[in-house]
Amino acid sequence: MPCPGAGIEVRRVDATGYGPGAVLVTVTGDGRHDAAILSRAPHHAFDDGVPVVVVDLGAAGRCDPAALEVLACARDRARSAGIGLHLLDRGQPVIGHQLAAAGLI
């Protein structure tokens, strides 16, 4: 169950370095995020054929194990499909540590 104040926003962006049609998934809040919602965001983007998915975790306080597993599955699918998947911690040390410990960065 997600915590109050946790959120996941998905939008298409034309960002320098990512190209047109990239999808930005922004995760906010401290605590558990609904893994099903987090999973749907990149997988819908992959199904739509976007070239790059960026998951911005810089405003999240931490990732629970279910969220890390979702990100690992998304990474594996992106690799097999030749889609770019970028996980950003924006210098947030807890997130950076969790992503590194899970082998995601």
C-alpha positions in Angstrom: 0.0 0.0 0.0 1.4 3.4 -0.9 2.2 6.0 1.8 0.4 9.3 1.9 2.2 11.9 -0.2 3.8 9.2 -2.4 3.2 9.7 -6.1 4.1 8.6 -9.6 3.7 11.0 -12.5 4.3 9.9 -16.2 4.7 12.3 -19.1 6.3 12.5 -22.5 9.2 14.8 -22.8 11.4 16.1 -25.6 14.5 16.4 -23.4 18.0 17.3 -24.6 20.1 14.1 -24.5 17.0 11.8 -24.5 15.4 12.8 -27.8 11.8 13.3 -28.8 9.2 10.9 -27.4 11.1 10.0 -24.3 9.0 9.2 -21.2 9.8 10.7 -17.8 8.5 8.8 -14.8 8.8 10.9 -11.6 8.5 9.2 -8.3 7.9 11.4 -5.2 7.3 10.8 -1.5 9.0 8.9 1.3 8.0 5.3 1.7 6.4 2.5 -0.2 5.1 3.1 -3.7 2.4 1.0 -5.3 4.6 -1.5 -7.2 1.8 -2.2 -9.7 1.5 1.4 -10.6 5.3 1.9 -10.8 5.5 -1.2 -13.0 2.9 -0.1 -15.4 4.6 3.2 -16.2 7.7 2.0 -17.9 6.1 -1.1 -19.4 3.3 0.9 -21.1 6.1 3.2 -22.5 8.0 0.1 -23.7 4.8 -1.2 -25.4 4.3 2.2 -27.0 7.8 1.9 -28.6 9.4 4.9 -26.9 13.1 5.1 -27.4 14.0 6.1 -23.8 12.4 5.9 -20.4 13.8 8.0 -17.6 12.8 7.2 -14.0 13.5 10.1 -11.7 13.8 9.0 -8.1 15.4 12.1 -6.8 12.3 13.3 -4.9 11.6 9.9 -3.4 12.9 9.4 0.1 13.6 5.7 -0.4 12.6 2.6 -2.5 11.0 -0.4 -0.9 12.1 -3.9 -2.0 9.0 -4.3 -4.3 9.9 -1.0 -6.1 13.5 -2.2 -6.6 12.3 -5.5 -8.0 10.0 -3.6 -10.4 12.9 -1.4 -11.5 15.1 -4.5 -12.1 12.4 -6.1 -14.2 12.0 -2.9 -16.2 15.8 -2.8 -16.7 15.8 -6.3 -18.0 13.0 -5.7 -20.4 14.5 -2.5 -21.7 17.9 -4.2 -22.3 16.3 -7.1 -24.2 14.2 -4.6 -26.4 17.1 -2.2 -27.0 15.3 0.7 -25.2 17.2 3.1 -23.0 16.2 3.1 -19.3 17.8 5.7 -17.1 17.4 5.6 -13.3 18.2 9.0 -11.7 18.8 9.6 -8.1 19.8 13.3 -8.5 22.3 13.0 -5.8 19.9 11.6 -3.2 22.2 9.4 -1.2 19.7 6.9 0.2 18.2 6.3 -3.3 21.7 6.1 -4.8 22.8 3.5 -2.2 19.6 1.4 -2.7 20.0 1.4 -6.5 23.7 0.5 -6.2 23.1 -2.2 -3.7 20.4 -3.7 -6.0 22.8 -3.6 -8.9 20.7 -1.1 -10.8 23.4 1.6 -11.2 
